[in-house]
Amino acid sequence: MLLREVVDLIQAQVIWGAELLDTLRVPACFAADLMSEVLAFSAPDALLITGLTSVQSIQTANVADLPAILFVNDKKPGPQVMELARERGIPLLTTHLTMFAACGLLYEKGLRPGLKGK
């Protein structure tokens, strides 16, 4: 699924990376607030869905080869986090939806769990 389709489907706001929406594909998603879970279990190329807006979310996405981050519950990162996302080329989105609702909508439209080895 193109990142633009994700934005449209869940009515997300693009915080950074609008120029990548039509070129970046995410075949799966992985939702967690514990970045240790993301590192241990997420598959590369999955969209990271989280409520954690700290620098750790950007660092984790970078290390785990996750191309974009969707923040839930209308959360928005601070300037330091946005700058690091720009440096790493990781688009940032936010939605008013809860993690559960965002995952449910994305799953319904074909995005699958981004689990290692699956």
Summary of the structure (lengths in Angstrom):
residues: 118
radius of gyration: 12.4
end to end distance: 17.7
largest distance: 35.3
contacts: 401
relative contact order: 0.26
helix: 40%
strand: 21%
